[in-house]
Amino acid sequence: MANCVFYIIGAILSLNMITFISWLVCGILLIKINRQNKGVTDSETHLVD
């Protein structure tokens, strides 16, 4: 059990941390873009009505 924990900690602290951070940043940016696009489509539908 301890070996599994050390293996996971090692994977996080190695170069995979750069990959983890980049995925996290991309995910946050995609969420922001989706929220902005949803706001634009909502305002466009109000203009049509």
Rosetta constraint file for C-alpha pairs under 8 A:
AtomPair CA 1 CA 5 HARMONIC 6.59 0.50
AtomPair CA 2 CA 6 HARMONIC 6.20 0.50
AtomPair CA 3 CA 7 HARMONIC 5.98 0.50
AtomPair CA 4 CA 8 HARMONIC 6.18 0.50
AtomPair CA 5 CA 9 HARMONIC 6.14 0.50
AtomPair CA 6 CA 10 HARMONIC 5.97 0.50
AtomPair CA 7 CA 11 HARMONIC 6.20 0.50
AtomPair CA 8 CA 12 HARMONIC 6.28 0.50
AtomPair CA 9 CA 13 HARMONIC 6.15 0.50
AtomPair CA 10 CA 14 HARMONIC 5.94 0.50
AtomPair CA 11 CA 15 HARMONIC 7.69 0.50
AtomPair CA 11 CA 16 HARMONIC 6.13 0.50
AtomPair CA 11 CA 17 HARMONIC 7.62 0.50
AtomPair CA 12 CA 16 HARMONIC 5.83 0.50
AtomPair CA 12 CA 17 HARMONIC 5.25 0.50
AtomPair CA 12 CA 20 HARMONIC 7.97 0.50
AtomPair CA 13 CA 17 HARMONIC 5.78 0.50
AtomPair CA 15 CA 19 HARMONIC 7.20 0.50
AtomPair CA 16 CA 20 HARMONIC 6.14 0.50
AtomPair CA 17 CA 21 HARMONIC 6.11 0.50
AtomPair CA 18 CA 22 HARMONIC 6.15 0.50
AtomPair CA 19 CA 23 HARMONIC 6.15 0.50
AtomPair CA 20 CA 24 HARMONIC 6.17 0.50
AtomPair CA 21 CA 25 HARMONIC 6.13 0.50
AtomPair CA 22 CA 26 HARMONIC 6.09 0.50
AtomPair CA 23 CA 27 HARMONIC 6.04 0.50
AtomPair CA 24 CA 28 HARMONIC 6.25 0.50
AtomPair CA 25 CA 29 HARMONIC 6.18 0.50
AtomPair CA 26 CA 30 HARMONIC 6.11 0.50
AtomPair CA 27 CA 31 HARMONIC 6.25 0.50
AtomPair CA 28 CA 32 HARMONIC 6.31 0.50
AtomPair CA 29 CA 33 HARMONIC 6.15 0.50
AtomPair CA 30 CA 34 HARMONIC 6.06 0.50
AtomPair CA 31 CA 35 HARMONIC 6.21 0.50
AtomPair CA 32 CA 36 HARMONIC 6.23 0.50
AtomPair CA 33 CA 37 HARMONIC 6.10 0.50
AtomPair CA 34 CA 38 HARMONIC 6.03 0.50
AtomPair CA 35 CA 39 HARMONIC 6.25 0.50
AtomPair CA 36 CA 40 HARMONIC 6.36 0.50
AtomPair CA 37 CA 41 HARMONIC 6.26 0.50
AtomPair CA 38 CA 42 HARMONIC 6.14 0.50
AtomPair CA 39 CA 43 HARMONIC 6.28 0.50
AtomPair CA 40 CA 44 HARMONIC 6.15 0.50
AtomPair CA 41 CA 45 HARMONIC 6.20 0.50
AtomPair CA 42 CA 46 HARMONIC 6.41 0.50
AtomPair CA 43 CA 47 HARMONIC 6.30 0.50
AtomPair CA 44 CA 48 HARMONIC 6.35 0.50
AtomPair CA 45 CA 49 HARMONIC 6.31 0.50
